[in-house]
């Protein structure tokens, strides 16, 4: 069964084969977790919880799967939507907590914007890149993560995001330019501090 393709495993899952779903989980667990972690700007605990919720919901909704596209495209579209819903719900909860404060209370700490400017964790290139990715506007970030990190094609990314492939190419190009500018800016700022 381990030599089956993802689509066949999902079709087996629809027939009630739990082992097939466990194989899919093992194949995608690390990639899905990494994607969620980046979408949530490094909030590990929330990412772990959300990943578990997503896979439980996938299993419960297995009857809805139709092999029209690659399984991975279908999966990551669902993961992205759950991440966006989670982020929106967290923003809503934060707004509710802020609005409910008495006039004499101190305002709640604002959530991190992801720009990374207030956070300086060292000069490690990978860490700087992660911070720069977190600072991208949402649509550019989604396209960049799906294309560069997860390795989906322009067409697959377009399908997941409901965009035209040409728009995906443009967003991806702009995201890369923004990242280069951000990383160069951070490097120049680091050099100025050292001088």
C-alpha positions as CSV (number, residue, x, y, z in Angstrom):
1,X,0.0,0.0,0.0
2,X,3.0,2.3,0.6
3,X,3.6,2.4,-3.2
4,X,0.2,3.8,-3.9
5,X,-0.2,7.4,-5.1
6,X,-1.8,10.0,-2.9
7,X,-5.0,10.1,-4.9
8,X,-5.4,6.3,-4.7
9,X,-4.7,6.4,-0.9
10,X,-7.4,9.1,-0.5
11,X,-9.9,7.0,-2.5
12,X,-9.0,4.0,-0.2
13,X,-9.6,6.3,2.7
14,X,-13.1,7.1,1.4
15,X,-13.8,3.4,1.5
16,X,-13.0,3.4,5.2
17,X,-9.3,2.3,5.0
18,X,-7.8,4.1,8.0
19,X,-4.3,2.7,7.2
20,X,-4.4,4.6,3.9
21,X,-5.2,7.8,5.7
22,X,-2.4,7.2,8.2
23,X,0.0,6.9,5.2
24,X,-1.2,10.2,3.8
25,X,-0.8,11.8,7.2
26,X,2.8,10.5,7.4
27,X,3.6,11.7,3.9
28,X,2.3,15.2,4.5
29,X,2.6,15.8,8.2
30,X,6.0,17.7,8.1
31,X,5.1,19.7,5.0
32,X,1.7,20.7,6.3
33,X,3.1,21.6,9.7
34,X,5.9,23.7,8.1
35,X,3.3,25.5,6.0
36,X,1.0,26.2,8.9
37,X,3.9,27.4,11.1
38,X,4.9,29.9,8.4
39,X,1.3,31.0,7.9
40,X,0.9,31.6,11.7
41,X,4.2,33.5,11.9
42,X,6.0,30.8,14.0
43,X,3.3,30.2,16.6
44,X,4.2,26.6,17.2
45,X,1.5,25.6,19.7
46,X,-1.2,27.0,17.5
47,X,0.3,25.4,14.4
48,X,0.3,22.0,16.2
49,X,-3.3,22.3,17.3
50,X,-4.4,23.5,13.9
51,X,-2.6,20.7,12.1
52,X,-4.4,18.1,14.2
53,X,-7.7,19.8,13.6
54,X,-7.2,19.9,9.9
55,X,-6.4,16.2,9.6
56,X,-9.3,15.2,11.8
57,X,-11.6,17.3,9.6
58,X,-10.1,15.9,6.4
59,X,-10.9,12.4,7.6
60,X,-14.4,13.2,8.6
61,X,-15.0,14.9,5.3
62,X,-13.3,12.2,3.2
63,X,-16.5,11.6,1.2
64,X,-16.2,15.1,-0.3
65,X,-12.9,14.3,-2.0
66,X,-13.0,14.1,-5.8
67,X,-9.7,13.3,-7.6
68,X,-10.0,16.2,-10.1
69,X,-6.7,17.7,-9.1
70,X,-3.6,16.4,-7.4
71,X,-4.3,15.4,-3.8
72,X,-1.5,17.8,-2.6
73,X,-3.2,20.7,-4.4
74,X,-6.5,19.8,-2.7
75,X,-4.9,19.4,0.7
76,X,-2.9,22.6,0.7
77,X,-5.9,24.6,-0.5
78,X,-7.8,23.3,2.6
79,X,-4.8,23.9,4.9
80,X,-4.4,27.5,3.6
81,X,-8.2,28.2,4.1
82,X,-8.1,26.8,7.7
83,X,-5.0,29.0,8.4
84,X,-6.7,32.1,7.1
85,X,-9.8,31.4,9.1
86,X,-7.7,30.8,12.2
87,X,-5.8,34.1,11.7
88,X,-9.1,36.0,11.2
89,X,-10.7,34.5,14.3
90,X,-7.6,35.4,16.3
91,X,-7.7,39.0,15.0
92,X,-11.4,39.1,15.9
93,X,-10.8,37.8,19.4
94,X,-8.0,40.3,19.9
95,X,-10.3,43.1,18.7
96,X,-13.0,42.0,21.1
97,X,-10.6,41.9,24.0
98,X,-9.3,45.3,23.2
99,X,-12.8,46.8,22.8
100,X,-14.0,45.4,26.1
101,X,-11.3,47.1,28.2
102,X,-12.5,49.6,30.7
103,X,-11.2,53.1,30.1
104,X,-8.8,52.8,33.0
105,X,-7.2,49.5,31.9
106,X,-4.0,49.3,30.0
107,X,-4.5,48.3,26.4
108,X,-3.7,44.8,25.4
109,X,-0.4,44.2,23.7
110,X,-0.7,44.5,20.0
111,X,-0.1,41.2,18.1
112,X,3.2,41.0,16.3
113,X,2.9,42.3,12.8
114,X,5.5,39.9,11.5
115,X,7.7,42.7,10.1
116,X,10.5,41.4,12.3
117,X,11.8,44.9,12.9
118,X,11.2,44.8,16.6
119,X,12.6,41.3,16.9
120,X,16.4,40.8,16.4
121,X,17.3,37.1,16.8
122,X,20.7,37.3,15.4
123,X,22.3,37.3,12.0
124,X,21.4,33.8,10.9
125,X,20.3,33.9,7.2
126,X,17.6,31.4,7.6
127,X,16.1,33.2,10.5
128,X,16.2,36.5,8.7
129,X,14.5,34.9,5.7
130,X,11.8,33.5,7.9
131,X,11.2,37.0,9.4
132,X,11.2,38.5,5.9
133,X,8.6,36.0,4.7
134,X,6.4,36.7,7.7
135,X,6.5,40.4,6.8
136,X,5.1,39.9,3.2
137,X,1.6,41.0,2.4
138,X,-0.8,38.1,2.8
139,X,-1.3,37.2,-0.9
140,X,2.4,37.5,-1.7
141,X,3.2,35.4,1.3
142,X,0.7,32.7,0.3
143,X,2.0,32.5,-3.3
144,X,5.6,32.5,-2.1
145,X,5.1,29.7,0.4
146,X,3.1,27.5,-2.0
147,X,5.6,28.1,-4.9
148,X,9.0,28.4,-3.3
149,X,8.6,26.4,-0.1
150,X,6.1,23.8,-1.0
151,X,7.1,23.5,-4.6
152,X,3.7,23.7,-6.3
153,X,3.6,24.9,-9.9
154,X,2.2,28.2,-11.0
155,X,-1.0,26.4,-12.2
156,X,-1.4,24.4,-9.0
157,X,-0.9,27.5,-6.9
158,X,-3.4,29.4,-9.0
159,X,-6.0,26.6,-8.6
160,X,-5.5,26.7,-4.8
161,X,-5.8,30.4,-4.5
162,X,-8.5,31.0,-7.1
163,X,-6.2,33.2,-9.2
164,X,-5.1,33.4,-12.8
165,X,-1.7,31.7,-13.3
166,X,-0.3,35.0,-14.7
167,X,-1.3,36.7,-11.4
168,X,0.5,34.0,-9.5
169,X,3.7,34.6,-11.5
170,X,3.4,38.3,-10.9
171,X,2.8,37.9,-7.1
172,X,5.7,35.4,-6.9
173,X,8.1,37.7,-8.7
174,X,7.0,40.6,-6.5
175,X,7.4,38.5,-3.3
176,X,10.9,37.5,-4.3
177,X,11.8,41.2,-5.0
178,X,10.4,42.3,-1.6
179,X,12.3,39.5,0.1
180,X,15.6,40.5,-1.6
181,X,15.0,44.2,-0.7
182,X,14.1,43.3,2.9
183,X,17.2,41.0,3.3
184,X,19.5,43.6,1.8
185,X,18.0,46.3,4.0
186,X,18.6,44.1,7.1
187,X,22.1,43.3,6.0
188,X,22.9,46.9,5.4
189,X,21.4,47.8,8.8
190,X,23.5,45.1,10.5
191,X,26.7,46.5,8.8
192,X,25.9,50.0,9.9
193,X,25.5,48.9,13.5
194,X,28.8,47.0,13.4
195,X,30.6,50.1,11.9
